Amino acid sequence: MDRVIDSHVHLFPGMIFNAVWRWFDKYGWPVRYKLHSSELLNFLFDRGVDHVVAFQYAHKPGISDWLNNYMIAKVAEFQGRVTGLATVFPGEEGAVDILNRAFDRGLKGVKLHVHVQCFDPVSKAMEPVYELCSARRMPMVIHAGREPKSPAYTCDPHELCSAGRIEQVIKRYPDLRLCVPHFGMDEYDAYSRLIRDNNNLWVDTAMAITDYLPVDAGLDLGAQRSDRILYGSDFPNIPYAWDRELKCIETSPISRQVMQAITWKNAAELFDIPV
């Protein structure tokens, strides 16, 4: 691999990371790399990752500015190597102003998480966010796949998440650039069709090709529309070796051109990362 952009890395303030890891210990899987933000970025860069697209999400209203300011500081700390995304809690007061402030200070998109934030992607609360991102050409990343599901969530992801809902969004907002992580787990066939037929939808590979979760059905990367797939690790909140996903890509029966597209070129195009 001549270059690797990891397009799915989490950065949180320490107290949030600690709470996230406690949740995983109790309801998810054992997180192998409990590294805080600067440590985990150095870990990836020291092992050859060239650039990182960094996420976080507000689990309640009123903390989005604080989280966005934290992300802005991390982008500055690792100048030129981290593309940071903003977050907002759908429906919170001043959501558009919160995002405009974050964009004006250099953040390059929005990350939301349906399972944690418990919102319907086709709800009224999301309309101003879609409109803003469409107007400002800011990509959105929404964890809108149904899995992995947990009884610990305060809402049922299977009620709020579906490929059909995402199809409504991308049809209604043709200028919106939307990425659904985990290849839309577990609706792989539906998302394969959606990325084939729509130019404003992307997916990432995080935990969808590593043969770890029961819903990981062994996606054939060579059978997909390769210019709409991004490599993403979900680091550090993974239970296995940091490069397991890269090894799965490397051993897939795909061409060098497709491998380059997945491991860095598609992310560079979507998130406007210098090549």
BAKE-165934 format. One record per atom (N, C-alpha, C): residue in three letters; x, y, z. Coordinates in pm, whole numbers, plus 50000, padded with zeros to 5 digits. Layout:
ALAXYZ
...
//
This chain:
MET500854988250000
MET500005000050000
MET500885012450000
ASP500695021149900
ASP501565032749892
ASP501125044049985
ARG499875043650030
ARG499395053850124
ARG498175048350195
VAL497995052350320
VAL496805048250395
VAL496215060550464
ILE494945063150435
ILE494155072850510
ILE493125064950588
ASP493185065950720
ASP492185059350804
ASP491025069250821
SER489905066050760
SER488785075350757
SER487755072850867
HIS488145065350972
HIS487205062751082
HIS487995060751212
VAL488355071851273
VAL489105071751400
VAL488365080751499
HIS488265076051623
HIS487555083751725
HIS488525091551813
LEU488205104251835
LEU488915112551932
LEU487885118352029
PHE488125116652158
PHE487265122252261
PHE488135128052373
PRO487635137952446
PRO488305141552572
PRO488405129352662
GLY489405129352749
GLY489695117552831
GLY488515112252909
MET487725121152971
MET486615116453053
MET485545109652968
ILE485375114252843
ILE484405107852754
ILE484935094252708
PHE486205093952669
PHE486795081152631
PHE486635070752742
ASN486925074752864
ASN486835065352976
ASN485415060052992
ALA484425068752974
ALA483025064552983
ALA482665055152868
VAL483155058252748
VAL482905049652632
VAL483485035752657
TRP484705034952709
TRP485345022052733
TRP484625014152841
ARG484115021052943
ARG483335013853045
ARG482085007652982
TRP481465015152890
TRP480285009952821
TRP480654997552740
PHE481744998252665
PHE482164986752584
PHE482504974752673
ASP483164977252784
ASP483504966152874
ASP482254958952922
LYS481194966352943
LYS479974960552999
LYS479044954852892
TYR478944961752777
TYR477904958252680
TYR478444954152542
GLY479704957052514
GLY480214954852379
GLY481274944152373
TRP482514948452355
TRP483644939252346
TRP484824945652418
PRO485854937852450
PRO487014943652518
PRO487804952452422
VAL487894965252451
VAL488654974452367
VAL490134971852388
ARG490824968652280
ARG492224964452290
ARG493164976152313
TYR492844987652258
TYR493764999152264
TYR493095010752337
LYS493265011052469
LYS492685022052546
LYS493685033452551
LEU493825039852435
LEU494755050952420
LEU493965063852405
HIS494425074452471
HIS493765087352456
HIS494245094252328
SER493645105452296
SER493695111052160
SER495095112552104
SER495965119852171
SER497305122152117
SER498075109052108
GLU497925100352209
GLU498595087252207
GLU498155078852088
LEU496855078452064
LEU496375069551958
LEU496745074951820
LEU496785088151804
LEU497215093751676
LEU498685090551651
ASN499515092351751
ASN500925088951735
ASN501115074051708
PHE500305065651772
PHE500355051251750
PHE500135048251602
LEU499105053951543
LEU498795051351402
LEU499855057051309
PHE500275069351335
PHE501265075751248
PHE502605068351255
ASP502975063551374
ASP504235056151389
ASP504215042951312
ARG503035038051280
ARG502915025151210
ARG502605026951062
GLY502715039051012
GLY502635041150869
GLY501345046950816
VAL500345048950902
VAL499135055950855
VAL499515070250823
ASP499115074950707
ASP499535088050660
ASP498655099250712
HIS497345096750720
HIS496385107250755
HIS495195100750824
VAL494525108350909
VAL493385103350986
VAL492215112950970
VAL491035107250950
VAL489785114850959
VAL489185111551095
ALA489025121751179
ALA488695119751320
ALA487255123651349
PHE486585115251430
PHE485175116751465
PHE485005118451616
GLN483875124251651
GLN483305123051784
GLN481815125751770
TYR481065123651877
TYR479625126251870
TYR479155130652008
ALA478205139952007
ALA477635145252131
ALA476515135852176
HIS476645130452297
HIS475645121052345
HIS474455127952412
LYS474535141252427
LYS473435148852485
LYS473535163252436
PRO472455170852445
PRO472525184952403
PRO473435192952496
GLY473995203652442
GLY474745213052524
GLY476235210952532
ILE476755200252471
ILE478195197752480
ILE478885198452344
SER478145201652240
SER478715201152105
SER479825211252086
ASP479645223552132
ASP480715233552118
ASP481985228952188
TRP481835223352306
TRP482995218552383
TRP483725207552305
LEU482975197952252
LEU483595187252175
LEU484235192552047
ASN483575201751980
ASN484145207351857
ASN485415215151885
ASN485435222551995
ASN486665229852032
ASN487805220052061
TYR487475208852124
TYR488485198552150
TYR489045193152018
MET488165190351923
MET488615185251794
MET489475195551721
ILE489095208051727
ILE489885218751663
ILE491285219051720
ALA491405217451851
ALA492725217551915
ALA493565205651871
LYS492945193951853
LYS493705182151809
LYS494155183551664
VAL493315189251581
VAL493715191851442
VAL494935201051440
ALA494925211351524
ALA496055220551530
ALA497315213651582
GLU497155204651679
GLU498305197651737
GLU499005188951634
PHE498225182851544
PHE498775173851443
PHE498575180051304
GLN499005192351292
GLN498715200451174
GLN499065193051044
GLY498085192050956
GLY498285185950827
GLY498065170950822
ARG497875164450936
ARG497745149850937
ARG496385145050987
VAL495565154251039
VAL494255150651092
VAL493195159551029
THR492175153450972
THR490975160550928
THR489905158051033
GLY489485168651099
GLY488535167251208
GLY487115170351163
LEU486165162451211
LEU484755164951184
LEU484075170551309
ALA483095179051286
ALA482305184751395
ALA481195175051434
THR480545178251545
THR479345170951583
THR478315180751634
VAL477085176151644
VAL475985183751702
VAL474955173651747
PHE474135177351844
PHE473055168351886
PHE471815171951807
PRO471295162851724
PRO470165166351638
PRO468985172051717
GLY468525183751674
GLY467395190151739
GLY467765199851849
GLU469055200451888
GLU469405209651996
GLU469325224051948
GLU469085233152040
GLU468935247252007
GLU470235252551946
GLY470095259951835
GLY471255266051772
GLY472145256351698
ALA471595245251653
ALA472425234951589
ALA473165240351467
VAL472495248151386
VAL473145253751266
VAL474265263251304
ASP474045271551405
ASP475095280851450
ASP476295273151505
ILE476025262351578
ILE477115254151633
ILE477985248751519
LEU477355243751415
LEU478125238151305
LEU478815248851223
ASN478175259951202
ASN478835270751128
ASN480095275451200
ARG480035276451332
ARG481225280351408
ARG482345270151388
ALA481985257451394
ALA482985246851378
ALA483585246951237
PHE482755248751136
PHE483245249250998
PHE484145261350976
ASP483735272651030
ASP484525284851012
ASP485905283651077
ARG486025274751176
ARG487315272951245
ARG488075260651193
GLY487615255051083
GLY488435245151016
GLY487975230751018
LEU486895227551088
LEU486425213751083
LEU485755211250948
LYS485825198950900
LYS485575196050759
LYS484365187150734
GLY483435186250826
GLY482255178050807
GLY481565175750939
VAL480625166150941
VAL479805163451060
VAL479745148351083
LYS479855144251208
LYS479645130251246
LYS478465129351343
LEU477535120251313
LEU476395117451398
LEU476285102251417
HIS475595098351525
HIS475505084051558
HIS474065081151603
VAL473295074751516
VAL471885072351546
VAL471715064051672
HIS472525053851692
HIS472365044851806
HIS472525052351939
VAL473465061651943
VAL473765068952066
VAL472855081052081
GLN472635088351972
GLN471875100851980
GLN470365098751962
CYS469965087051917
CYS468555083251911
CYS467705093151831
PHE468065095051706
PHE467285103751618
PHE466925096151491
ASP465865100551428
ASP465435094751302
ASP466095102651189
PRO466855096051100
PRO467525103450993
PRO466595111350902
VAL465315107850897
VAL464385115250812
VAL463495124650893
SER463905127851015
SER463105136551100
SER463285151251062
LYS462345159551108
LYS462405174051085
LYS463665180051146
ALA464095174651261
ALA465275180151329
ALA466515179551243
MET466565170051149
MET467745168351065
MET467745177450942
GLU466615182950907
GLU466525190550782
GLU467495202450777
PRO467565210950883
PRO468525222050875
PRO469985217550868
VAL470295206050927
VAL471665200950922
VAL471995196250781
TYR471075188850719
TYR471285184750579
TYR471425196850487
GLU470565206650508
GLU470595218450422
GLU471915226050436
LEU472385227350559
LEU473655234350582
LEU474815226850517
CYS474885213950539
CYS475985206150483
CYS475935205950330
SER474735205750275
SER474595206350130
SER475095219750077
ALA474695230650143
ALA475075243950097
ALA476565246550110
ARG477165241350218
ARG478585243950243
ARG479495232750192
ARG478915222850128
ARG479685211750071
ARG480515204650177
MET479895202550294
MET480545195650403
MET480035181250411
PRO480895171250401
PRO480425157350409
PRO479875154050547
MET478935144850547
MET478355139750671
MET478675124950684
VAL478975120850805
VAL479145106650837
VAL478095103450943
ILE477185094350911
ILE476135090551005
ILE476165075551027
HIS476385071451151
HIS476235057151184
HIS474735054251178
ALA474305049751062
ALA472885047351038
ALA472585032951001
GLY473595024251011
GLY473355009950994
GLY472695004251119
ARG471994993351105
ARG471214987851217
ARG472064981151323
GLU473234976451285
GLU474094969051377
GLU475404976651401
PRO476144973251508
PRO475774963551611
PRO474744969251708
LYS473734961451735
LYS472644965251824
LYS472984960951966
SER472484968652065
SER472704965152205
SER471474969152286
PRO471074960852382
PRO469964964752470
PRO470314976552559
ALA471594980252564
ALA472004991452647
ALA471655004852583
TYR471385005252452
TYR470955017652390
TYR469565021352439
THR469295034252448
THR467985038852497
THR466935038952387
CYS467325035352264
CYS466395034052154
CYS466745021352077
ASP465835017151991
ASP466055005051912
ASP466605009051776
PRO467895006051746
PRO468465009851617
PRO467705003851498
HIS467084992451517
HIS466354986251407
HIS465084993951373
GLU464595002251466
GLU463435010651437
GLU463835023651369
LEU465035028651398
LEU465465041651347
LEU466355040651224
CYS467015029451207
CYS468015028051101
CYS467515018750992
SER467705022950868
SER467395014150755
SER467985020250630
ALA468345011650536
ALA468815016550407
ALA467745024750338
GLY466485021350361
GLY465395028950302
GLY465355043350349
ARG465625045550478
ARG465665059250529
ARG466815067150466
ILE467965060850456
ILE469115067650397
ILE468845070650249
GLU468175061650182
GLU467825064250042
GLU466925076550031
GLN465985078050123
GLN465145090150122
GLN465995102650138
VAL466985102150228
VAL467825113850253
VAL468625117650129
ILE469285108050067
ILE470165111549954
ILE469345115549831
LYS468115110549820
LYS467265114749710
LYS466745129049733
ARG466435132149857
ARG465875145349891
ARG466945156149888
TYR468195152349917
TYR469295162049922
TYR470405157449827
PRO470245159649699
PRO471215154549601
PRO472605160849611
ASP472705172649675
ASP474005179049692
ASP474695174949822
LEU474015167049903
LEU474605162250028
LEU475555150849998
ARG476735151050060
ARG477695140050047
ARG477685132350179
LEU477165120250174
LEU476885112550295
LEU477655099450295
CYS478245096350410
CYS478945083650429
CYS478295076150544
VAL478005063350522
VAL477475054550627
VAL478555044550664
PRO479055044950787
PRO480135035650827
PRO479665021150833
HIS480635012250846
HIS480394997950865
HIS479614991950748
PHE479724998150631
PHE479034993550510
PHE477534991850536
GLY476995000450626
GLY475564999650656
GLY475144987150730
MET476074981150802
MET475834968550874
MET474444968450939
ASP473644958850908
ASP473864946150843
ASP473174945250705
GLU472794956550649
GLU472064956650520
GLU473054958050404
TYR473964948650393
TYR475034949650294
TYR474524950050150
ASP473584941550118
ASP473084941149980
ASP472414954349944
ALA471634959650036
ALA470934972250009
ALA471914983649989
TYR472974984350071
TYR473944995050057
TYR474824993149934
SER475064980749898
SER475784978249774
SER475014983849656
ARG473704982149657
ARG472874987849550
ARG472865003049556
LEU472755008549676
LEU472665023049690
LEU473945030049643
ILE475105024649677
ILE476325031349630
ILE476535029249481
ARG475995018349430
ARG476085016149285
ARG475265026349208
ASP474105029949262
ASP473145038149188
ASP473155052949223
ASN473945056849325
ASN473905070849370
ASN475325076249385
ASN475515088349338
ASN476845094549342
ASN477095102749468
ASN476115103649556
ASN476295111749678
ASN476295103249804
LEU476575090249790
LEU476635081249905
LEU477935073349903
TRP478565072250020
TRP479765064250041
TRP479525054850160
VAL480365044650173
VAL480375035950291
VAL481815034150335
ASP482015030050461
ASP483375026050499
ASP483375011550544
THR484585006150557
THR484754991850582
THR484784988150729
ALA484764997750820
ALA485064995250961
ALA484244983651019
MET484944973451063
MET484394961551127
MET483464953451037
ALA483354957150909
ALA482444950150819
ALA483134939250737
ILE484474938950741
ILE485204929150659
ILE486204921050741
THR486114921850873
THR487144915750958
THR486744902251016
ASP485544897650985
ASP485074884651033
ASP485114883951185
TYR484604894451249
TYR484544894551395
TYR483104893851445
LEU482244902551392
LEU480854902751436
LEU480034892251360
PRO479004886751423
PRO478184876551355
PRO477544881351225
VAL477314894551215
VAL476664899751094
VAL477674902750984
ASP478964900851011
ASP479994902550908
ASP479954890250817
ALA479424892250697
ALA479154880750609
ALA480224878850503
GLY481394884950521
GLY482454883250422
GLY482174890850294
LEU482144903850303
LEU481884912250186
LEU482924910050077
ASP482494909049956
ASP483384907949840
ASP483664921949790
LEU484814927549827
LEU485134941249787
LEU485234942649636
GLY485664932149571
GLY485824932749426
GLY484524933649350
ALA483414930649418
ALA482104931049351
ALA481364944149375
GLN482024953649441
GLN481354966249477
GLN481804977749386
ARG481084988649396
ARG481515000949330
ARG482675006749410
SER483875004949365
SER485055007249448
SER485325021949475
ASP484785031149395
ASP485065045349419
ASP484165051149527
ARG483365042749592
ARG482485047449700
ARG482745040049831
ILE483915033849843
ILE484255026449965
ILE485515032450026
LEU485465035150157
LEU486595040750230
LEU487105030550331
TYR488435029850346
TYR488985022150457
TYR488795029950587
GLY488295023150689
GLY488185029050823
GLY488365018250927
SER489075021351033
SER489425011151133
SER488505010851254
ASP487845022151287
ASP487105023851412
ASP488055024351532
PHE489305027451507
PHE490315028351613
PHE489945039851708
PRO490175038551839
PRO490785027251909
PRO489785017151962
ASN488495018951930
ASN487465010851997
ASN487234997351928
ILE488324990151907
ILE488244977151841
ILE488824966351932
PRO488384953651912
PRO488834942851999
PRO490014935051945
TYR490474938451824
TYR491514930551758
TYR492674939651717
ALA493684934051652
ALA494874941651615
ALA494524953351524
TRP495234964251541
TRP494914976751472
TRP494914975251320
ASP495754966151265
ASP495904964851120
ASP495144952851063
ARG494274946751141
ARG493524935151091
ARG492734938650965
GLU492104950250965
GLU491294954150850
GLU492164956650727
LEU493324962950746
LEU494234965150633
LEU494694951850574
LYS494964942050659
LYS495374928950608
LYS494254922350529
CYS493014924250574
CYS491884918750499
CYS491784925150361
ILE492014938250355
ILE491994945150225
ILE493144940450137
GLU494324939350199
GLU495524935650124
GLU495404921750062
THR494714912750131
THR494594898950082
THR493314896749999
SER492534907249979
SER491344905849895
SER491754904749748
PRO490994897449668
PRO491314896149525
PRO490864908449447
ILE491544919649472
ILE491214932149404
ILE492474937549338
SER492294946249242
SER493434951949171
SER494134962549256
ARG495334966049214
ARG496074976749283
ARG495304989849277
GLN494654992649165
GLN493885004949151
GLN492715005549250
VAL492034994249265
VAL490924993749360
VAL491444995049503
MET492564988449533
MET493144989649667
MET493525004049698
GLN494115011149603
GLN494465025149624
GLN493215033649647
ALA492165030749571
ALA490925038349587
ALA490375036649728
ILE490345024249777
ILE489765021549909
ILE490635026750021
THR491955025050010
THR492835028250122
THR493175043050133
TRP492995051050025
TRP493265065250044
TRP492605074649943
LYS492475070749819
LYS492025080349718
LYS490585084849740
ASN489715075949775
ASN488315079749795
ASN488165089049915
ALA488895086350022
ALA488825095150140
ALA489395108850106
ALA490475109350030
ALA491065122149993
ALA490065130549913
GLU489315123949825
GLU488325131149744
GLU487165135849830
LEU486615127049915
LEU485445130449993
LEU485735141350094
PHE486855140250164
PHE487155149650273
PHE488125160650232
ASP488395161750103
ASP489245172450049
ASP490625172550119
ILE491265160850121
ILE492585159350182
ILE493625160850072
PRO494625169350089
PRO495635171049985
PRO496325157949948
VAL496545155949820
VAL497205143849775
VAL498695146349753
//
